[in-house]
Amino acid sequence: MQEIAPGIFVESAYPPYNLGLIVTDHGSIVIDIPPRPSHAWAWQQQVEEVAGKPRYAVLTDASLERQIAASLWNTPIIAAEAMLRTLLTYDERGWREMLQVYVAQHPEEADEVLRIKPHLPTLTLDKHFLLHYSTPPLEFENVAGGAPGSMWIVAPKHSLFFAGDTIVVDEPALLERTPDSKAWLNTLSTLARRTTIRHIVPGRGKSPIQHSDIETQREFMRVMRRTARTLAGRNNFRLSQCAQDLGQAFYNAQGQKAVRRIRAGLEHLVAEIHQTKATPGEEGENSE
């Protein structure tokens, strides 16, 4: 665990996430929980050795993996309202079907995952709130990002924040699951103007990063959206080649892993464009 500011730690040993720990005089706050049970319990033990039993755990979005993660600790959860709404939609069958999707990707965790039950958040937000555990208080912001219920946790005293998967700099952004790619790009544009933020902990990859490091992601997302608009008008016939080209241009060191994610992102963006055109009264996209 790396201490990146007094009382603020980052742990990157449990893929795919960068996890956080904020220690205050009133208890500790954990940022994200790994979705694999063995990793989640190892992370919990590590946190308790450093700061005792956590007061809250924060989930930085409402993606499938973090829905599972919320259920692995018996700890009060802070999350966006989207997390609560999603968890409330499950009946027993729906919950088990969701778990099966994850188990198909991680069969070695099946015995533990299939036993867990939904764990509803204790505190939820749809915009912004302050937690007066430090001076100045910690800020929780609901933002448009890579998944429903994306959230930032800002520590103004140290000019840093935990961004979840809204910020990813050394691998392709997870565009295949964003609810609104244009709104996400607008979020990044707003962040670019927040000069009070100097350090960022992304949801995965290199951490921490500097404020200026987000420019690569902004440019990548602009190019992805422009490429998707071109593909949408040509029946996707060059999608695979475009994914290959963008992988080489932006994330060549990651090889085909990056290409596969870029292809999935392009497919999602093309579908988003077609959906926008099909929605009555919906205005067309403006170019970035």
C-alpha atoms as one frame of an Amber mdcrd trajectory, in Angstrom:
protein
   0.000   0.000   0.000   1.406   3.366  -1.043   0.797   6.513   1.046   0.309
   9.267  -1.519  -0.652  12.006   0.975  -0.860  12.082   4.780  -3.464   9.444
   5.721  -4.354   8.635   2.103  -3.265   5.323   0.598  -3.538   3.530  -2.765
  -3.364  -0.238  -3.291  -2.972  -1.707  -6.788  -2.287  -5.356  -5.914  -5.845
  -6.590  -6.592  -6.615  -6.268 -10.313  -8.210  -4.598 -12.089  -8.708  -1.741
  -9.626  -6.722   0.909  -7.859  -8.180   0.821  -4.349  -8.057   3.643  -1.844
  -7.996   4.204   1.891  -8.591   7.544   3.603  -7.784   7.548   7.329  -9.464
  10.216   9.466  -9.860  10.873  13.188 -13.432   9.566  12.913 -12.686   6.295
  11.139 -11.395   5.137   7.782 -13.080   5.283   4.391 -12.302   2.650   1.777
 -12.538   3.480  -1.915 -13.735   0.434  -3.868 -13.637  -3.281  -3.095 -12.319
  -5.940  -5.499 -15.077  -8.110  -7.005 -13.185 -11.377  -6.486 -13.972 -12.680
  -2.974 -10.399 -13.801  -2.246  -9.116 -10.335  -3.179 -11.902  -8.566  -1.283
 -11.108 -10.362   1.958  -7.373  -9.867   1.570  -8.008  -6.136   1.020 -10.243
  -5.987   4.087  -7.535  -7.583   6.230  -4.969  -5.146   4.876  -7.205  -2.163
   5.645  -7.890  -3.349   9.201  -4.186  -3.833   9.882  -3.533  -0.219   8.896
  -6.636   1.613  10.118  -8.951  -0.764  11.974 -12.475  -1.611  10.899 -13.565
   0.794   8.133 -16.388   3.227   8.843 -17.590   3.267   5.223 -16.739   1.698
   1.875 -17.364   3.767  -1.256 -18.259   2.226  -4.632 -17.240   4.496  -7.506
 -19.882   3.250  -9.937 -22.805   0.823 -10.248 -21.224  -1.632 -12.699 -21.822
  -5.355 -12.335 -18.434  -5.909 -10.689 -19.033  -3.245  -8.077 -22.553  -4.549
  -7.371 -20.867  -7.810  -6.417 -18.139  -6.001  -4.496 -20.731  -4.184  -2.375
 -21.972  -7.547  -1.119 -18.609  -8.948  -0.062 -18.076  -6.765   3.037 -20.403
  -6.260   5.974 -19.601  -2.541   5.964 -21.849   0.505   5.422 -21.708   1.469
   1.747 -21.677   4.918   0.136 -22.712   4.866  -3.521 -24.643   6.776  -6.142
 -28.422   6.381  -6.240 -27.986   4.385  -9.449 -26.421   1.587  -7.401 -29.399
   1.474  -5.041 -31.910   1.555  -7.906 -30.107  -1.259  -9.704 -29.898  -3.508
  -6.650 -33.582  -2.946  -5.872 -34.591  -4.257  -9.305 -33.287  -7.764  -8.621
 -35.490 -10.590  -7.510 -33.782 -13.803  -6.427 -33.634 -15.150  -9.977 -32.349
 -11.914 -11.484 -29.615 -11.616  -8.848 -28.432 -15.146  -9.496 -28.401 -14.585
 -13.262 -26.256 -11.488 -12.747 -23.833 -13.489 -10.597 -23.657 -16.177 -13.274
 -22.436 -13.585 -15.780 -19.502 -12.801 -13.499 -18.843 -16.457 -12.645 -18.574
 -17.297 -16.345 -15.554 -14.979 -16.456 -14.090 -16.120 -13.113 -15.136 -19.769
 -12.573 -12.535 -20.257  -9.844 -14.588 -17.938  -7.599 -17.954 -19.615  -8.273
 -18.442 -21.279  -4.879 -18.047 -18.009  -2.985 -19.723 -15.646  -5.457 -22.912
 -17.672  -5.820 -23.479 -17.506  -2.044 -23.538 -13.736  -1.666 -26.684 -11.634
  -1.283 -27.365  -8.024  -2.338 -26.026  -5.416   0.085 -27.875  -2.112  -0.244
 -25.977   1.160   0.226 -26.350   2.995   3.532 -25.818   6.457   2.033 -26.589
   7.408  -1.569 -26.251  10.577  -3.627 -27.503  11.819  -6.971 -25.413  14.997
  -7.136 -23.012  16.066  -4.403 -22.486  15.880  -0.669 -19.832  16.709   1.919
 -18.605  14.370   4.630 -17.194  16.373   7.530 -14.528  13.866   8.538 -11.692
  16.230   7.691 -11.019  19.927   7.251 -11.932  20.800   4.572 -14.544  18.038
   4.295 -14.353  15.184   1.812 -16.474  15.809  -1.268 -18.523  13.152  -3.077
 -19.607  14.014  -6.615 -21.953  12.083  -8.896 -20.635  12.511 -12.469 -21.343
  11.298 -15.997 -18.680   8.683 -16.607 -17.816   5.214 -17.754 -20.716   3.441
 -16.044 -24.044   4.306 -14.393 -23.581   5.806 -10.951 -20.050   7.087 -11.535
 -18.702   8.999  -8.558 -15.606  10.959  -7.497 -14.222  11.350  -3.981 -12.298
  14.599  -3.585  -9.842  15.420  -0.788  -9.518  19.225  -1.221  -6.870  19.555
   1.496  -4.477  17.524  -0.653  -5.720  18.662  -4.096  -6.428  15.078  -5.139
  -9.335  12.820  -5.873 -10.288   9.213  -6.554 -11.853   9.087 -10.010 -12.937
   5.458 -10.429 -13.142   4.290 -14.030 -14.063   7.777 -15.229 -10.304   8.333
 -15.622  -8.018   5.726 -17.212  -4.782   6.927 -18.809  -2.588   3.976 -19.797
  -5.255   1.686 -21.251  -8.411   2.318 -23.317 -11.328   3.864 -21.459 -14.233
   1.456 -20.892 -16.458   2.995 -23.546 -18.373  -0.236 -24.111 -20.504   0.360
 -21.014 -20.893   4.123 -20.752 -24.508   5.362 -20.663 -23.565   8.561 -22.544
 -20.168   9.048 -24.166 -20.768  12.736 -24.903 -21.653  13.462 -21.277 -18.541
  11.563 -20.177 -16.357  13.640 -22.488 -17.982  16.791 -21.102 -17.062  15.579
 -17.612 -13.422  15.377 -18.680 -13.609  18.854 -20.192 -14.959  20.207 -16.900
 -12.166  18.448 -15.019  -9.565  19.973 -17.331 -10.665  23.420 -16.085 -10.423
  22.462 -12.384  -6.960  23.781 -11.694  -7.298  23.167  -7.951  -6.940  19.424
  -8.633  -3.296  18.374  -9.008  -3.310  14.614  -8.389  -5.780  11.939  -9.555
  -6.168   8.277  -8.614  -7.684   6.545 -11.668  -9.851   3.476 -11.296  -7.171
   1.270 -12.824  -3.704   1.499 -14.349  -0.921   3.876 -13.356  -1.622   5.719
 -10.104  -1.504   8.455  -9.017  -1.341  10.682 -12.080  -1.038  14.400 -12.628
  -3.940  16.588 -13.713  -2.412  17.120 -17.162  -2.263  13.351 -17.801  -5.974
  13.261 -18.654  -5.353  14.920 -22.031  -4.497  11.596 -23.700  -7.832  10.118
 -22.608  -9.711  13.202 -23.802  -8.090  12.985 -27.236  -8.678   9.221 -27.435
 -12.382   9.655 -26.666 -12.743  12.467 -29.215 -11.151  10.280 -31.900 -13.300
   7.291 -30.887 -16.498   9.331 -31.211 -15.463  10.760 -34.589 -14.515   7.292
 -35.819 -17.833   5.862 -34.622 -19.760   8.553 -36.522 -17.884   7.618 -39.679
 -18.494   3.920 -39.141 -22.198   4.490 -38.431 -22.565   5.956 -41.895 -20.720
   3.122 -43.611 -22.352   0.051 -42.065 -19.346  -0.752 -39.870 -17.412  -2.346
 -42.706 -14.042  -1.047 -41.432 -14.629  -1.437 -37.691 -11.962  -4.090 -37.097
  -9.337  -2.157 -39.048 -10.198   1.065 -37.202  -9.818  -0.693 -33.849  -6.423
  -2.003 -34.940  -5.289   1.427 -36.097  -6.433   3.177 -32.913  -4.800   0.530
 -30.755  -1.477   1.119 -32.497  -1.854   4.901 -32.308  -2.798   5.189 -28.623
  -2.007   1.958 -26.751   0.453   0.029 -28.885   2.252  -1.452 -25.854  -0.940
  -3.318 -24.863  -1.248  -5.098 -28.189  -4.438  -7.033 -28.940  -5.840  -6.556
 -25.440  -6.259  -2.851 -26.211  -7.573  -3.587 -29.708 -10.319  -5.837 -28.332
 -11.451  -3.177 -25.863 -11.349  -0.477 -28.535 -13.432  -2.627 -30.868 -16.025
  -3.180 -28.123 -16.040   0.556 -27.461 -16.562   1.390 -31.137 -19.433  -1.101
 -31.394 -21.084   0.535 -28.379 -20.580   4.051 -29.741 -22.000   3.135 -33.147
 -25.060   1.664 -31.425 -25.330   4.840 -29.323 -25.322   6.954 -32.487 -28.034
   4.840 -34.132 -30.119   5.027 -30.945 -29.767   8.814 -30.839 -30.911   9.114
 -34.457 -33.868   6.815 -33.773 -35.082   8.741 -30.727 -37.813  11.267 -31.658
 -36.921  14.816 -30.671 -33.308  13.946 -29.932 -30.828  16.456 -31.254 -27.841
  15.266 -33.259 -24.393  15.268 -31.719 -22.190  18.294 -31.930 -18.642  17.691
 -33.080 -15.945  17.947 -30.438
